């Protein structure tokens, strides 16, 4: 399979580029509980915390943390609020 060099360069540029507005993993984790709370309350978490949503869309590790926390709280709501 041949890969066009120009297409490969564009793909690599996309993979390794960093959005200047990205808040980073640390800041995302700092706001993740609030994002999850808004989501569970039926509110538009993405509208309230758009930088967190954007980071979750780009970062697999943080997205997995979000999904794990959400799953725990959806399946075991009394864990936090007994």
PyMOL commands that set and color helices and strands:
alter all, ss='L'
color gray80, all
select helices_A, chain A and resi 5-16+24-40+45-48+50-58+60-75+77-79
alter helices_A, ss='H'
color red, helices_A
deselect
rebuild
show_as cartoon
